[in-house]
Structure formats: C-alpha cells, structure tokens
Amino acid sequence: MIHQAPKKYNCIIVEDEPIAAEILETFISRDSELNLVGKCTDAVHASSLLGIHQIDLMFLDLHLPVIKGFDFLKKLKNPPLVIVTTAYHQYALEGYELDITDYLLKPIPYDRFVNAVGKFKYLMEAEDALLEIAERDYIFIHSGKKQVKIILQDIFYIESLREYIHIHTKTDTFTFKMPISKIEASLNPSMFARIHKSYIISKPKIEVKSAAVVQIKGKKLPIGRTYKPFIDL
C-alpha cells in the first residue's frame, strides 16, 4: 500500500499590524497542511515573495501602507487564492467581485479562520482533481473557481515557463499555474509527446521534423537530448 505524503499548502501573511499577523501565524501553525513561507507588511515585499515561491494562499489585509490590498490584488497577473482580513465589513462586496475565497473580520475568531481555510482546501482539492478527462476529446482545467474547457484537437503545443504553462491552441493561448508534468499525465500519448522539459506537442500538428527540432504553427521547438530516445513521432 502506497502512503501519500500529507499535503502542504504554501501561504503568506500580508499584514502591517504586528498583533494581527501574530494571531494569524498562531492559527496557521495549528494546521499541519499549511506551511507559512513568510510574513510581510506591504505589497512590495509580498510581490517579491510571490515571485520567488509558489504560493497557494495569501492572507491579505486591505489597509496596507502605500498600496491598498485590493489595488495590489488587481495588479497581480496570476494571484494565489486569497483570504482577506480587515476591520471594515463594508469591503466584503468588492472582495467577492474579485473572486476572494473568504473574508475575515478582525478580531478574527479561530473557528472563522478554520472555516475560511476549509473553503480554500476545497477549492485546491477541486484543482487537484483538475484535469478531469470528461471525454476523450477535451479536458477541463480549473482556473481559480472557474473550469476552462479545452478541445484536445485544438492544441498545437504546450509550453512551460517556471510554474506556469501556456497552452497554444488554434485560436488562443491559455495560461494556468501548474507544472507541465501534471497536464502531461492527463494527455493521450498516442496524440501528444513530451519533447523537451519545456514542451509538449500535438503529433498531428507537426509541420516539419528533424532529429533536433520540430516545427509547429511556424515555430521551431527543440527536442531535448534526454527525451530523444523515448519520442515516437
């Protein structure tokens, strides 16, 4: 029997009130599935943490110095899931428009914290189930609270860039935060091939191929040395 390692979700606290930050840190330490990567008091430090680490959850205070919480959130291209913390209940509506996971009013009671983290975990588990192959001709990929349907026939190639993947299709490019290995596991190997640590291609879409390169949609993609022996194009 294979025992899976317990899940760990990386989180950060963005909070300029030391006592509020300390309370959140204490609450987080009681949950074995949460891993606190860092605490910061402003949006600038938070941005750098988000750039360095793969963060799943951000506890975000709205009243930050210089840039306010919601303004900071609007500027983020691919934000993690967010639990907002504030002393002002009138911001709740704007928070839900921004796809906030939950909204905690200070002083935060522990049971409300647990409830909010429960919502976050539910969303993350939905994302882990993420690559549901509903039928053989398309996949659903979770993006935040939404599910994006991608027709497999439309995919030309998939490109990995740090913790993101770009799925290049006939009409569009879709970006998701996930490792390329995760989507690779859900694709039919008779139709798709991993040719490089950064590329998966659709075999029927190959226009030109050589020992070192394939061309798809006019773009030359390298074949990685370690992948060559295993590729059947």
Buried (B, 14 or more C-beta within 10 A) or exposed (E): EEEEEEBEBBBBBBBBBEEBBEBBBEBBEEBEBBBBBBBBBBBEBBBEBBEEBEBBBBBBBBBBEEBBBBEBBEEBEEBBBBBBBBEEEEBBEEBEEBEBBBBBBBEBEEEBBEEBBEEBBEBBEEBEEBBEEEEEEBBBBBBBEEBEEBEBEBBBBBBBEEBBBBBBBEEEEBEBBBBBEBBBEBBEEEBBBBBBEBBBBBBEBBEEBEEEEBBBEEEEBEBBEEBEEEBEE
